[in-house]
Amino acid sequence: MKIGFCMLLWTTHVGAQHRKIIEDLKATGYDGVEIPIFEGTPDHYARLGEMLDEIGLERTAITVVPSLDKNPLGDVGQRKAALDYLKYCIDCTQALGAAQLAGPLHQTLGHFSGKGPTDAERKRATGVHRKAGDYAKKRGVRIVLEALNRFECYFANTMDDLAAYLDLVDHPAVTGMYDTFHANIEEADPVAAFERNKRHISYIHISENDRGVPGRGHVPWKETFRAIQRSGYDSWLTIEAFGRALPDLAAATRVWRDLSETPEAVYREGFRTIKKGLRRG
């Protein structure tokens, strides 16, 4: 398995100015970094990919659907804009040299209809994701959809929700992510939810119950790592944590207090938590 770290702890737009941080992640032992794609051109991400090659780190990509005009669940115009946005993100992912683009790409982040998802919404989203999957497959990129807790989305809250939707999409380039933070909120038994839906899981976010330092909270790490290893999963374990360095992102992720003493505590202690968990698993 490979161990990664999400750069959203520091920024939504990674550049040369973040080289020292990235070099320290490499020195800590990480295999790669997760790069947010929220803005910028494919050329920017190609240059960033060159820098990561120099440092010796692999990479994955992550994004969100940022606005209602790009909602995959919406009307014809919104769905077209959603597809165009996903194509842009896929182009940037390819330029970065990453093989996957992950995130809650099934609806606009933080938007709510006032009720649960409908069959009509599922049908509309399926059309967007199949076309995006076709585009991604041609470019050697995989789309990885993420289930989010009920306070951030309504379309796919549990792993069962996500798996049922992925069965409906039925596309080889569209798969699913397991996130320990969201599972801690939504699943009656987070480990069983992972095991039950492992056929659709191609990516894992390691995140503590408070989105702080992995290993300091109450996520059942021993059982989680054991289940991951027994499942035959052999891809990325990427730490996702948030802080207050970026006010807009802190507000979006509902981070109102410091969750660690320093960013270094998150990625150094978090790395040790994963290595220890894999040894014991």
LOMAR-464887 format. One record per residue: residue number from 1; residue in three letters; y, z, x of N, C-alpha, C in turn. Coordinates in Angstrom, 1 decimal. Example, Ala and Ser with C-alpha at 12.3 -4.5 7.8 and 13.67 -1.06 7.14 Angstrom:
num:residuo:n_Y:n_Z:n_X:ca_Y:ca_Z:ca_X:c_Y:c_Z:c_X
1:ALA:-5.7:7.8:13.2:-4.5:7.8:12.3:-3.3:7.8:13.2 .
2:SER:-2.2:7.1:12.8:-1.1:7.1:13.7:0.0:7.9:12.9 .
//
This chain:
num:residuo:n_Y:n_Z:n_X:ca_Y:ca_Z:ca_X:c_Y:c_Z:c_X
1:MET:-1.2:0.0:0.8:0.0:0.0:0.0:1.2:0.0:0.9 .
2:LYS:2.3:-0.5:0.3:3.6:-0.5:1.0:4.6:0.4:0.4 .
3:ILE:5.4:1.0:1.2:6.4:2.0:0.7:7.8:1.5:0.8 .
4:GLY:8.5:1.5:-0.3:9.9:0.9:-0.3:10.9:2.0:-0.8 .
5:PHE:12.2:1.6:-0.6:13.2:2.5:-1.1:14.3:1.6:-1.8 .
6:CYS:14.8:2.1:-3.0:15.8:1.3:-3.7:17.2:1.6:-3.2 .
7:MET:17.9:0.6:-2.9:19.3:0.7:-2.4:20.3:1.2:-3.4 .
8:LEU:19.9:1.3:-4.7:20.8:1.7:-5.7:21.3:3.2:-5.5 .
9:LEU:20.7:3.9:-4.6:21.2:5.2:-4.2:22.6:5.1:-3.6 .
10:TRP:22.9:4.0:-3.0:24.2:3.8:-2.3:25.1:2.7:-2.9 .
11:THR:24.5:1.7:-3.5:25.3:0.5:-3.9:24.6:-0.4:-4.9 .
12:THR:25.4:-1.2:-5.6:24.8:-2.2:-6.4:24.9:-3.6:-5.7 .
13:HIS:25.5:-3.6:-4.5:25.7:-4.9:-3.8:25.5:-4.6:-2.3 .
14:VAL:24.3:-4.9:-1.8:24.0:-4.6:-0.4:24.5:-5.7:0.5 .
15:GLY:25.1:-5.3:1.6:25.6:-6.2:2.5:25.5:-5.7:4.0 .
16:ALA:26.1:-6.4:4.9:26.0:-6.1:6.3:26.5:-4.7:6.6 .
17:GLN:27.4:-4.2:5.7:28.0:-2.8:5.9:27.0:-1.7:5.7 .
18:HIS:25.8:-2.1:5.1:24.8:-1.1:4.9:23.7:-1.2:6.0 .
19:ARG:23.9:-1.9:7.0:22.9:-2.1:8.1:22.4:-0.8:8.6 .
20:LYS:23.3:0.2:8.9:22.8:1.4:9.6:21.9:2.2:8.6 .
21:ILE:22.2:2.2:7.3:21.3:2.9:6.4:20.0:2.2:6.4 .
22:ILE:20.0:0.9:6.3:18.7:0.2:6.3:17.9:0.4:7.6 .
23:GLU:18.6:0.4:8.7:17.9:0.7:10.0:17.3:2.1:10.0 .
24:ASP:17.9:3.0:9.4:17.4:4.4:9.3:16.2:4.4:8.4 .
25:LEU:16.2:3.7:7.3:15.0:3.6:6.4:13.8:3.0:7.2 .
26:LYS:14.1:2.0:8.0:13.0:1.4:8.9:12.5:2.5:9.8 .
27:ALA:13.4:3.2:10.5:13.0:4.2:11.4:12.2:5.4:10.8 .
28:THR:12.5:5.6:9.5:11.8:6.7:8.8:10.3:6.2:8.5 .
29:GLY:10.1:4.9:8.4:8.8:4.5:8.3:8.6:3.5:7.1 .
30:TYR:9.7:3.2:6.4:9.5:2.4:5.2:9.1:0.9:5.6 .
31:ASP:8.4:0.3:4.7:8.0:-1.1:4.9:9.0:-2.0:4.3 .
32:GLY:9.8:-1.6:3.4:10.8:-2.5:2.8:11.8:-1.8:1.9 .
33:VAL:12.7:-2.5:1.4:13.8:-2.0:0.6:13.8:-2.8:-0.7 .
34:GLU:14.3:-2.2:-1.8:14.5:-2.8:-3.1:16.0:-3.1:-3.2 .
35:ILE:16.3:-4.4:-3.3:17.7:-4.9:-3.3:18.2:-5.2:-4.7 .
36:PRO:19.3:-4.5:-5.2:19.8:-4.8:-6.5:20.5:-6.2:-6.5 .
37:ILE:20.3:-7.0:-7.5:21.0:-8.3:-7.7:21.8:-8.1:-9.0 .
38:PHE:23.0:-7.7:-8.8:24.0:-7.6:-9.9:25.1:-8.6:-9.8 .
39:GLU:25.3:-9.1:-8.6:26.4:-10.0:-8.3:26.1:-10.8:-7.0 .
40:GLY:27.0:-11.8:-6.7:26.8:-12.5:-5.5:26.1:-13.8:-5.7 .
41:THR:26.1:-14.6:-4.6:25.5:-15.9:-4.6:24.1:-15.9:-3.9 .
42:PRO:23.3:-17.0:-4.1:22.1:-17.1:-3.3:22.4:-17.1:-1.8 .
43:ASP:23.5:-17.7:-1.4:23.8:-17.7:0.0:24.0:-16.3:0.6 .
44:HIS:24.6:-15.5:-0.2:24.7:-14.1:0.2:23.4:-13.4:0.4 .
45:TYR:22.5:-13.6:-0.5:21.1:-13.0:-0.4:20.3:-13.7:0.7 .
46:ALA:20.5:-14.9:1.0:19.8:-15.5:2.1:20.3:-14.9:3.4 .
47:ARG:21.6:-14.6:3.6:22.1:-13.9:4.8:21.5:-12.5:4.9 .
48:LEU:21.5:-11.8:3.7:20.9:-10.5:3.7:19.4:-10.5:4.1 .
49:GLY:18.7:-11.5:3.6:17.3:-11.7:4.0:17.1:-11.8:5.5 .
50:GLU:18.0:-12.6:6.1:18.0:-12.8:7.6:18.2:-11.5:8.3 .
51:MET:19.2:-10.6:7.8:19.4:-9.3:8.4:18.2:-8.4:8.2 .
52:LEU:17.5:-8.5:7.1:16.3:-7.7:6.9:15.2:-8.1:7.8 .
53:ASP:15.1:-9.4:8.0:14.1:-10.0:9.0:14.3:-9.4:10.4 .
54:GLU:15.6:-9.4:10.8:16.0:-8.9:12.1:15.6:-7.4:12.2 .
55:ILE:15.8:-6.6:11.2:15.5:-5.2:11.2:13.9:-5.0:11.1 .
56:GLY:13.3:-5.9:10.4:11.8:-5.8:10.3:11.4:-5.2:9.0 .
57:LEU:12.1:-5.4:7.9:11.8:-4.9:6.6:11.5:-6.0:5.6 .
58:GLU:10.5:-5.8:4.8:10.3:-6.6:3.7:11.2:-6.2:2.5 .
59:ARG:11.2:-6.9:1.4:12.1:-6.6:0.3:11.5:-7.0:-1.0 .
60:THR:12.0:-6.3:-2.0:11.8:-6.7:-3.4:13.2:-6.7:-4.1 .
61:ALA:13.3:-7.1:-5.3:14.6:-7.2:-6.0:14.5:-6.6:-7.3 .
62:ILE:15.7:-6.1:-7.8:15.8:-5.4:-9.1:17.1:-5.8:-9.7 .
63:THR:17.1:-5.9:-11.1:18.3:-6.2:-11.8:18.2:-5.6:-13.2 .
64:VAL:19.3:-5.7:-14.0:19.3:-5.3:-15.4:19.9:-6.4:-16.2 .
65:VAL:19.8:-6.4:-17.5:20.6:-7.3:-18.4:21.9:-6.6:-18.6 .
66:PRO:23.0:-7.0:-18.1:24.2:-6.2:-18.0:25.1:-6.2:-19.3 .
67:SER:24.9:-7.2:-20.1:25.9:-7.3:-21.2:25.2:-7.9:-22.5 .
68:LEU:25.8:-7.6:-23.6:25.2:-8.0:-24.9:25.2:-9.5:-25.1 .
69:ASP:26.1:-10.2:-24.4:26.1:-11.7:-24.6:24.9:-12.3:-23.9 .
70:LYS:24.2:-11.5:-23.1:23.0:-12.1:-22.4:21.7:-11.4:-22.9 .
71:ASN:21.7:-10.9:-24.1:20.6:-10.1:-24.7:19.4:-11.0:-25.0 .
72:PRO:18.2:-10.8:-24.4:17.1:-11.7:-24.7:16.6:-11.5:-26.2 .
73:LEU:17.0:-10.4:-26.9:16.6:-10.2:-28.2:17.6:-10.8:-29.3 .
74:GLY:18.7:-11.4:-28.8:19.8:-11.8:-29.7:19.6:-13.2:-30.3 .
75:ASP:20.8:-13.7:-30.6:20.8:-15.0:-31.3:20.6:-16.1:-30.2 .
76:VAL:20.7:-17.4:-30.7:20.4:-18.5:-29.8:21.3:-18.5:-28.6 .
77:GLY:22.6:-18.3:-28.8:23.5:-18.3:-27.6:23.2:-17.2:-26.7 .
78:GLN:22.9:-16.0:-27.2:22.6:-14.9:-26.3:21.3:-15.1:-25.5 .
79:ARG:20.3:-15.7:-26.2:19.1:-15.9:-25.5:19.2:-17.0:-24.4 .
80:LYS:20.0:-18.0:-24.7:20.3:-19.0:-23.7:21.0:-18.4:-22.4 .
81:ALA:22.0:-17.5:-22.7:22.7:-16.9:-21.6:21.8:-15.9:-20.9 .
82:ALA:20.8:-15.3:-21.6:19.9:-14.4:-20.9:19.0:-15.2:-20.0 .
83:LEU:18.5:-16.4:-20.4:17.7:-17.2:-19.6:18.4:-17.7:-18.4 .
84:ASP:19.7:-18.1:-18.6:20.5:-18.6:-17.5:20.7:-17.5:-16.5 .
85:TYR:20.9:-16.2:-17.0:21.1:-15.1:-16.1:19.8:-14.8:-15.3 .
86:LEU:18.7:-14.8:-16.0:17.4:-14.6:-15.3:17.2:-15.7:-14.2 .
87:LYS:17.5:-16.9:-14.5:17.3:-18.0:-13.5:18.2:-17.7:-12.3 .
88:TYR:19.5:-17.3:-12.5:20.4:-17.0:-11.4:19.8:-15.9:-10.6 .
89:CYS:19.2:-14.8:-11.2:18.6:-13.7:-10.5:17.4:-14.2:-9.7 .
90:ILE:16.6:-15.0:-10.3:15.4:-15.6:-9.6:15.8:-16.4:-8.4 .
91:ASP:16.9:-17.2:-8.5:17.4:-18.0:-7.4:17.8:-17.1:-6.3 .
92:CYS:18.5:-16.0:-6.6:18.9:-15.0:-5.6:17.7:-14.3:-5.0 .
93:THR:16.7:-14.0:-5.8:15.5:-13.3:-5.3:14.8:-14.2:-4.3 .
94:GLN:14.7:-15.5:-4.7:14.0:-16.5:-3.8:14.8:-16.6:-2.5 .
95:ALA:16.1:-16.7:-2.5:16.9:-16.8:-1.3:16.8:-15.5:-0.5 .
96:LEU:16.6:-14.4:-1.1:16.5:-13.1:-0.3:15.2:-13.1:0.4 .
97:GLY:14.2:-13.9:0.0:12.9:-13.8:0.6:12.0:-12.8:-0.1 .
98:ALA:12.3:-12.5:-1.3:11.5:-11.5:-2.1:10.5:-12.2:-3.0 .
99:ALA:9.4:-11.6:-3.3:8.4:-12.2:-4.1:8.5:-11.8:-5.6 .
100:GLN:9.3:-10.8:-5.9:9.4:-10.3:-7.2:10.8:-9.8:-7.6 .
101:LEU:11.1:-9.9:-8.9:12.3:-9.4:-9.5:11.9:-8.5:-10.6 .
102:ALA:12.3:-7.2:-10.5:11.9:-6.2:-11.5:13.1:-5.6:-12.2 .
103:GLY:12.7:-4.9:-13.3:13.8:-4.2:-14.1:13.5:-4.3:-15.5 .
104:PRO:14.4:-3.6:-16.3:14.2:-3.7:-17.8:14.8:-5.0:-18.3 .
105:LEU:14.2:-6.1:-18.1:14.7:-7.4:-18.4:14.3:-7.9:-19.8 .
106:HIS:14.0:-6.9:-20.6:13.7:-7.3:-22.0:14.8:-7.1:-23.0 .
107:GLN:15.9:-6.4:-22.6:17.0:-6.2:-23.5:18.2:-5.8:-22.7 .
108:THR:19.4:-5.8:-23.3:20.6:-5.3:-22.7:20.5:-3.8:-22.4 .
109:LEU:20.7:-3.4:-21.2:20.6:-2.0:-20.9:21.6:-1.2:-21.7 .
110:GLY:21.1:-0.1:-22.3:21.9:0.8:-23.1:22.4:0.3:-24.5 .
111:HIS:21.9:-0.8:-24.9:22.2:-1.3:-26.3:21.2:-0.8:-27.2 .
112:PHE:21.6:-0.4:-28.4:20.7:0.0:-29.5:21.0:-0.6:-30.8 .
113:SER:19.9:-0.9:-31.5:20.1:-1.6:-32.8:20.2:-0.5:-34.0 .
114:GLY:19.8:0.7:-33.7:19.7:1.7:-34.7:18.3:1.9:-35.3 .
115:LYS:17.4:1.1:-34.8:16.0:1.2:-35.2:15.1:0.7:-34.1 .
116:GLY:13.8:0.7:-34.3:12.8:0.3:-33.3:12.8:-1.3:-33.3 .
117:PRO:12.0:-1.8:-32.3:11.9:-3.2:-32.1:11.2:-3.9:-33.3 .
118:THR:11.6:-5.1:-33.6:11.0:-5.8:-34.7:10.1:-6.9:-34.2 .
119:ASP:9.3:-7.5:-35.1:8.5:-8.6:-34.7:9.3:-9.8:-34.4 .
120:ALA:10.4:-10.0:-35.1:11.3:-11.1:-34.8:11.9:-11.0:-33.4 .
121:GLU:12.3:-9.7:-33.0:12.9:-9.5:-31.7:11.8:-9.8:-30.6 .
122:ARG:10.6:-9.4:-30.9:9.5:-9.7:-29.9:9.3:-11.2:-29.7 .
123:LYS:9.3:-11.9:-30.8:9.2:-13.4:-30.8:10.3:-14.0:-30.0 .
124:ARG:11.6:-13.6:-30.3:12.7:-14.1:-29.6:12.6:-13.8:-28.1 .
125:ALA:12.3:-12.6:-27.7:12.2:-12.3:-26.3:11.1:-13.0:-25.6 .
126:THR:10.0:-13.2:-26.3:8.8:-13.9:-25.7:9.2:-15.3:-25.3 .
127:GLY:10.0:-16.0:-26.1:10.5:-17.3:-25.7:11.3:-17.3:-24.4 .
128:VAL:12.2:-16.3:-24.3:13.0:-16.2:-23.1:12.1:-15.9:-21.9 .
129:HIS:11.2:-15.0:-22.0:10.4:-14.6:-20.8:9.3:-15.7:-20.4 .
130:ARG:8.8:-16.4:-21.4:7.9:-17.5:-21.0:8.7:-18.6:-20.2 .
131:LYS:9.9:-18.9:-20.7:10.6:-19.9:-19.9:11.1:-19.4:-18.6 .
132:ALA:11.5:-18.1:-18.5:11.9:-17.5:-17.2:10.7:-17.5:-16.3 .
133:GLY:9.5:-17.2:-16.9:8.3:-17.1:-16.1:7.9:-18.5:-15.5 .
134:ASP:8.1:-19.5:-16.3:7.9:-20.9:-15.7:8.8:-21.2:-14.6 .
135:TYR:10.1:-20.8:-14.7:11.1:-21.0:-13.7:10.7:-20.2:-12.4 .
136:ALA:10.3:-18.9:-12.6:10.0:-18.0:-11.5:8.8:-18.5:-10.8 .
137:LYS:7.7:-18.9:-11.5:6.5:-19.4:-10.9:6.7:-20.5:-9.9 .
138:LYS:7.6:-21.5:-10.3:7.9:-22.6:-9.5:8.6:-22.2:-8.2 .
139:ARG:9.2:-21.1:-8.2:10.0:-20.6:-7.0:9.3:-19.5:-6.3 .
140:GLY:8.0:-19.2:-6.7:7.2:-18.2:-5.9:7.7:-16.8:-6.2 .
141:VAL:8.2:-16.6:-7.4:8.7:-15.2:-7.8:8.0:-14.7:-9.0 .
142:ARG:7.8:-13.4:-9.0:7.1:-12.8:-10.2:8.2:-11.9:-10.9 .
143:ILE:8.2:-12.0:-12.2:9.1:-11.1:-13.0:8.3:-9.9:-13.4 .
144:VAL:8.9:-8.7:-13.1:8.2:-7.5:-13.4:9.0:-6.7:-14.4 .
145:LEU:8.6:-6.6:-15.7:9.3:-5.9:-16.7:9.0:-4.4:-16.7 .
146:GLU:10.0:-3.6:-16.9:9.9:-2.1:-16.8:10.1:-1.5:-18.2 .
147:ALA:9.2:-0.6:-18.5:9.4:0.3:-19.7:10.5:1.4:-19.4 .
148:LEU:11.4:1.6:-20.3:12.5:2.6:-20.1:12.4:3.6:-21.2 .
149:ASN:12.9:4.8:-20.9:12.9:5.9:-21.9:13.8:5.5:-23.1 .
150:ARG:13.6:6.3:-24.2:14.3:6.0:-25.4:15.8:6.2:-25.4 .
151:PHE:16.3:6.8:-24.3:17.8:7.0:-24.2:18.5:5.9:-23.5 .
152:GLU:17.7:5.0:-22.9:18.3:3.8:-22.2:17.9:2.5:-22.9 .
153:CYS:16.9:2.4:-23.7:16.5:1.2:-24.4:15.7:1.6:-25.6 .
154:TYR:15.4:0.6:-26.4:14.5:0.8:-27.6:13.4:-0.2:-27.7 .
155:PHE:13.4:-1.3:-26.9:12.4:-2.3:-27.0:11.0:-2.0:-26.5 .
156:ALA:11.0:-1.3:-25.3:9.8:-1.0:-24.7:9.9:0.4:-24.0 .
157:ASN:9.5:1.5:-24.7:9.7:2.8:-24.1:8.4:3.3:-23.4 .
158:THR:7.2:3.0:-23.9:6.0:3.5:-23.3:5.3:2.4:-22.6 .
159:MET:4.3:2.8:-21.8:3.5:1.7:-21.2:2.6:1.0:-22.2 .
160:ASP:2.2:1.6:-23.3:1.5:0.9:-24.3:2.4:-0.1:-24.9 .
161:ASP:3.7:0.2:-25.2:4.6:-0.8:-25.7:4.7:-2.0:-24.8 .
162:LEU:4.9:-1.7:-23.5:5.1:-2.7:-22.5:3.8:-3.6:-22.4 .
163:ALA:2.7:-3.0:-22.4:1.4:-3.7:-22.3:1.2:-4.7:-23.5 .
164:ALA:1.5:-4.1:-24.6:1.3:-5.0:-25.9:2.3:-6.2:-25.8 .
165:TYR:3.5:-6.0:-25.3:4.4:-7.1:-25.2:4.0:-8.1:-24.2 .
166:LEU:3.5:-7.6:-23.0:3.0:-8.5:-22.0:1.8:-9.3:-22.4 .
167:ASP:0.9:-8.7:-23.3:-0.2:-9.4:-23.9:0.4:-10.6:-24.7 .
168:LEU:1.5:-10.3:-25.4:2.1:-11.3:-26.3:2.7:-12.5:-25.4 .
169:VAL:3.4:-12.1:-24.3:4.0:-13.1:-23.5:2.9:-13.9:-22.8 .
170:ASP:1.9:-13.3:-22.3:0.7:-13.9:-21.7:1.1:-15.0:-20.7 .
171:HIS:1.9:-14.6:-19.7:2.3:-15.5:-18.6:2.0:-15.0:-17.2 .
172:PRO:1.4:-15.8:-16.4:0.9:-15.2:-15.1:2.1:-14.8:-14.2 .
173:ALA:3.3:-15.2:-14.4:4.4:-14.8:-13.6:5.3:-13.7:-14.2 .
174:VAL:4.8:-13.1:-15.3:5.5:-12.0:-16.0:4.5:-10.8:-16.1 .
175:THR:4.8:-9.7:-15.4:4.0:-8.6:-15.3:4.8:-7.3:-15.6 .
176:GLY:4.2:-6.1:-15.3:4.8:-4.9:-15.7:4.9:-3.9:-14.5 .
177:MET:5.8:-2.9:-14.7:6.1:-1.8:-13.8:5.8:-0.5:-14.4 .
178:TYR:5.2:0.4:-13.6:5.1:1.8:-14.0:6.1:2.6:-13.2 .
179:ASP:6.9:3.4:-14.0:7.9:4.3:-13.4:7.7:5.7:-13.7 .
180:THR:7.5:6.6:-12.7:7.1:8.0:-13.0:8.2:8.7:-13.7 .
181:PHE:9.5:8.4:-13.5:10.5:9.1:-14.3:10.5:8.8:-15.7 .
182:HIS:10.4:7.5:-16.1:10.3:7.2:-17.5:9.0:7.7:-18.2 .
183:ALA:7.9:7.6:-17.5:6.7:8.1:-18.0:6.7:9.6:-18.3 .
184:ASN:7.4:10.3:-17.4:7.5:11.7:-17.6:8.2:12.1:-18.9 .
185:ILE:9.1:11.2:-19.3:9.8:11.5:-20.6:9.0:11.0:-21.8 .
186:GLU:8.4:9.8:-21.7:7.9:9.2:-22.9:6.4:9.4:-23.1 .
187:GLU:5.6:9.6:-22.1:4.2:9.6:-22.2:3.7:11.1:-22.5 .
188:ALA:2.8:11.2:-23.4:2.1:12.5:-23.6:1.3:12.9:-22.4 .
189:ASP:0.7:11.9:-21.8:-0.1:12.0:-20.6:0.2:10.9:-19.7 .
190:PRO:1.2:11.1:-18.7:1.7:10.0:-17.9:0.6:9.3:-17.1 .
191:VAL:-0.3:10.1:-16.5:-1.4:9.6:-15.7:-2.3:8.7:-16.5 .
192:ALA:-2.7:9.2:-17.7:-3.6:8.4:-18.6:-2.9:7.1:-19.0 .
193:ALA:-1.6:7.2:-19.2:-0.9:5.9:-19.6:-0.9:4.9:-18.5 .
194:PHE:-0.8:5.4:-17.2:-1.0:4.4:-16.1:-2.4:3.9:-16.1 .
195:GLU:-3.4:4.7:-16.2:-4.8:4.3:-16.1:-5.1:3.3:-17.3 .
196:ARG:-4.6:3.6:-18.5:-4.9:2.8:-19.6:-4.3:1.4:-19.6 .
197:ASN:-3.2:1.3:-18.8:-2.5:0.0:-18.8:-2.5:-0.7:-17.4 .
198:LYS:-3.3:-0.2:-16.5:-3.3:-0.7:-15.2:-3.4:-2.2:-15.0 .
199:ARG:-4.0:-2.9:-16.0:-4.2:-4.3:-15.9:-2.9:-5.1:-15.9 .
200:HIS:-1.8:-4.4:-16.4:-0.5:-5.1:-16.4:0.4:-4.6:-15.3 .
201:ILE:0.0:-3.6:-14.5:0.9:-3.0:-13.5:0.8:-3.7:-12.2 .
202:SER:1.9:-4.3:-11.7:1.9:-4.9:-10.4:3.0:-4.3:-9.5 .
203:TYR:3.6:-3.2:-10.0:4.7:-2.6:-9.2:4.9:-1.1:-9.7 .
204:ILE:5.2:-0.2:-8.8:5.4:1.2:-9.2:6.6:1.8:-8.6 .
205:HIS:7.4:2.4:-9.5:8.6:3.2:-9.0:8.2:4.6:-8.9 .
206:ILE:8.4:5.2:-7.8:8.2:6.6:-7.5:9.6:7.3:-7.7 .
207:SER:9.6:8.2:-8.8:10.9:8.8:-9.1:10.6:10.2:-9.7 .
208:GLU:11.3:11.2:-9.2:11.1:12.5:-9.7:11.7:12.7:-11.2 .
209:ASN:11.3:13.8:-11.8:11.7:13.9:-13.2:13.2:14.1:-13.4 .
210:ASP:13.9:14.5:-12.4:15.4:14.6:-12.4:16.1:13.4:-11.7 .
211:ARG:15.3:12.5:-11.2:15.7:11.3:-10.4:16.3:11.8:-9.0 .
212:GLY:15.9:12.9:-8.6:16.3:13.4:-7.3:15.2:13.2:-6.2 .
213:VAL:14.9:14.2:-5.5:14.0:14.1:-4.4:12.5:14.1:-4.8 .
214:PRO:11.7:13.1:-4.6:10.3:13.1:-5.0:9.6:14.2:-4.4 .
215:GLY:8.9:15.0:-5.2:8.1:16.1:-4.7:8.7:17.5:-5.0 .
216:ARG:10.0:17.5:-5.5:10.6:18.8:-5.8:10.6:19.1:-7.2 .
217:GLY:10.1:18.2:-8.1:10.2:18.4:-9.5:8.8:18.7:-10.1 .
218:HIS:8.6:18.3:-11.3:7.3:18.5:-12.0:6.5:17.3:-12.3 .
219:VAL:6.8:16.1:-11.8:5.9:15.0:-11.9:4.6:15.4:-11.3 .
220:PRO:3.5:15.1:-12.0:2.2:15.5:-11.4:1.7:14.5:-10.3 .
221:TRP:2.3:14.8:-9.1:2.1:13.8:-8.0:0.7:13.7:-7.6 .
222:LYS:0.0:14.8:-7.4:-1.4:14.8:-7.0:-2.3:13.9:-7.8 .
223:GLU:-2.1:14.1:-9.2:-2.9:13.4:-10.1:-2.5:11.9:-10.1 .
224:THR:-1.2:11.7:-10.0:-0.6:10.3:-10.0:-1.1:9.5:-8.8 .
225:PHE:-1.0:10.1:-7.6:-1.5:9.3:-6.5:-3.0:9.1:-6.5 .
226:ARG:-3.7:10.1:-7.0:-5.2:9.9:-7.1:-5.5:8.7:-8.1 .
227:ALA:-4.8:8.7:-9.2:-5.0:7.6:-10.2:-4.6:6.2:-9.6 .
228:ILE:-3.5:6.2:-8.9:-3.1:4.9:-8.2:-4.2:4.4:-7.3 .
229:GLN:-4.7:5.3:-6.4:-5.7:4.9:-5.5:-7.0:4.5:-6.1 .
230:ARG:-7.4:5.2:-7.2:-8.7:4.9:-7.8:-8.6:3.6:-8.6 .
231:SER:-7.4:3.2:-9.0:-7.2:2.0:-9.8:-7.4:0.7:-9.0 .
232:GLY:-7.3:0.9:-7.7:-7.4:-0.3:-6.8:-6.0:-1.0:-6.6 .
233:TYR:-5.0:-0.3:-7.1:-3.6:-0.8:-6.9:-3.3:-0.9:-5.4 .
234:ASP:-2.7:-2.0:-4.9:-2.5:-2.1:-3.5:-1.2:-2.8:-3.2 .
235:SER:-0.1:-2.4:-3.9:1.2:-3.1:-3.8:2.2:-2.0:-3.4 .
236:TRP:3.5:-2.2:-3.9:4.6:-1.4:-3.5:4.6:0.0:-4.3 .
237:LEU:4.9:1.0:-3.5:5.4:2.3:-4.1:6.8:2.5:-3.6 .
238:THR:7.7:2.2:-4.5:9.2:2.2:-4.2:9.9:3.4:-4.8 .
239:ILE:10.5:4.2:-4.0:11.3:5.3:-4.5:12.6:4.8:-5.1 .
240:GLU:12.9:5.3:-6.3:14.1:5.0:-7.0:14.8:6.4:-7.3 .
241:ALA:15.9:6.6:-6.7:16.7:7.9:-7.0:18.1:7.5:-7.1 .
242:PHE:18.9:8.4:-7.8:20.3:8.1:-8.1:21.1:9.3:-7.7 .
243:GLY:22.4:9.1:-7.4:23.3:10.1:-7.1:24.7:9.8:-7.7 .
244:ARG:25.7:10.4:-7.2:27.1:10.3:-7.8:28.0:9.4:-6.9 .
245:ALA:27.5:8.8:-5.9:28.3:8.0:-5.0:29.0:6.8:-5.7 .
246:LEU:28.3:6.3:-6.8:28.9:5.2:-7.5:29.2:5.6:-8.9 .
247:PRO:30.5:5.9:-9.3:30.8:6.5:-10.6:30.2:5.7:-11.8 .
248:ASP:30.3:4.3:-11.8:29.8:3.5:-12.9:28.3:3.7:-13.0 .
249:LEU:27.6:3.6:-11.9:26.2:3.7:-11.9:25.7:5.1:-12.3 .
250:ALA:26.5:6.1:-11.8:26.2:7.5:-12.2:26.3:7.7:-13.7 .
251:ALA:27.4:7.1:-14.3:27.5:7.2:-15.7:26.4:6.5:-16.5 .
252:ALA:26.0:5.3:-16.0:25.0:4.6:-16.6:23.6:5.3:-16.6 .
253:THR:23.4:6.0:-15.5:22.1:6.7:-15.3:22.2:8.2:-15.7 .
254:ARG:23.3:8.6:-16.3:23.6:9.9:-16.8:23.4:11.0:-15.7 .
255:VAL:23.9:10.7:-14.5:23.8:11.6:-13.4:25.2:12.4:-13.3 .
256:TRP:25.2:13.6:-13.7:26.4:14.4:-13.8:26.5:15.5:-12.7 .
257:ARG:25.5:15.6:-11.9:25.5:16.6:-10.8:24.8:16.0:-9.6 .
258:ASP:24.9:16.6:-8.5:24.2:16.2:-7.3:22.8:16.6:-7.4 .
259:LEU:21.9:15.7:-7.2:20.4:15.9:-7.3:19.7:16.1:-6.0 .
260:SER:20.5:16.1:-4.9:20.0:16.4:-3.6:21.2:16.7:-2.7 .
261:GLU:20.9:17.4:-1.6:22.0:17.8:-0.7:22.6:16.6:0.1 .
262:THR:21.7:15.6:0.4:22.1:14.4:1.1:21.2:13.2:0.7 .
263:PRO:21.6:12.0:0.8:20.7:10.8:0.7:19.6:10.9:1.6 .
264:GLU:19.8:11.4:2.8:18.7:11.4:3.8:17.6:12.3:3.3 .
265:ALA:17.9:13.4:2.6:16.9:14.3:2.1:16.0:13.5:1.1 .
266:VAL:16.6:12.6:0.3:15.8:11.9:-0.6:14.8:11.0:0.1 .
267:TYR:15.3:10.1:1.0:14.4:9.1:1.6:13.5:9.7:2.6 .
268:ARG:13.9:10.7:3.3:13.0:11.3:4.3:11.9:12.2:3.7 .
269:GLU:12.3:13.1:2.8:11.4:13.9:2.2:10.5:13.1:1.2 .
270:GLY:11.2:12.2:0.5:10.4:11.3:-0.4:9.3:10.5:0.3 .
271:PHE:9.6:10.0:1.5:8.6:9.3:2.2:7.4:10.2:2.6 .
272:ARG:7.8:11.4:3.0:6.7:12.4:3.3:5.8:12.7:2.1 .
273:THR:6.5:12.8:0.9:5.7:13.1:-0.3:4.7:12.0:-0.6 .
274:ILE:5.1:10.7:-0.4:4.2:9.6:-0.7:3.1:9.6:0.3 .
275:LYS:3.4:9.8:1.6:2.3:9.7:2.6:1.3:10.9:2.4 .
276:LYS:1.8:12.1:2.1:1.0:13.2:1.8:0.1:12.9:0.6 .
277:GLY:0.7:12.4:-0.5:0.0:12.1:-1.7:-1.1:11.1:-1.5 .
278:LEU:-0.9:10.1:-0.7:-1.9:9.1:-0.4:-3.0:9.6:0.4 .
279:ARG:-2.7:10.5:1.4:-3.7:11.1:2.2:-4.7:12.0:1.3 .
280:ARG:-4.1:12.7:0.4:-4.9:13.6:-0.5:-5.6:12.9:-1.6 .
281:GLY:-5.0:11.7:-2.0:-5.6:11.1:-3.1:-7.0:10.6:-2.9 .
//
